[in-house]
Amino acid sequence: MLERNQLPLRPAAPGFAVAWVTVIAGASVALSLLFACVTPFVALAAVSAVVLPRKMAIMAVLFAWLANQTVGYLILGYPQTFDSFAWGLTIGVAAFASLVASLGVLRLKASLAATMAAAFIAGFVAYEAVLFAATVALPSGDGAFSAAVVAEVLLINSLAVIGLICLHIGAAAGRALVAAQPGPALP
């Protein structure tokens, strides 16, 4: 059985973390074009928390959010209003809250699968909590947090996390991006 500091869900080669940040940012662009306002930041944050060193995970989420906002305002034509900018910033805060919650789970002594699942669940709760709290000050539709909408966001994030894990495992299986000897987890 693989330990948390071993492959396939822990990068070991120095170039792998940089490559994965690029993959996360690229995935954010593609997913932003596909889902617009429902970019799966929870999936991006949870997988980044588990597979990247902390500083690189922060960079991955930052680049993913910046890519999402760039696509939204320059390609998808998001309205350039105070409310729109405020929601964009709030989504960024929610994405980082998701990352922080996911990173917090890494302290648990659990199997890799349990760690990934817990990181995803903690990240989802944190993300939705920040967005829900923002509705006190920012306008939102009546059904923005209906069970159907939250379930759709959960489904999109669940599918995205599965896809990202499969992508990561595929890249790690090539062994070109990993060290010959598994070592301690990167900080």
Salt bridges, closest charged atoms under 4 A:
none
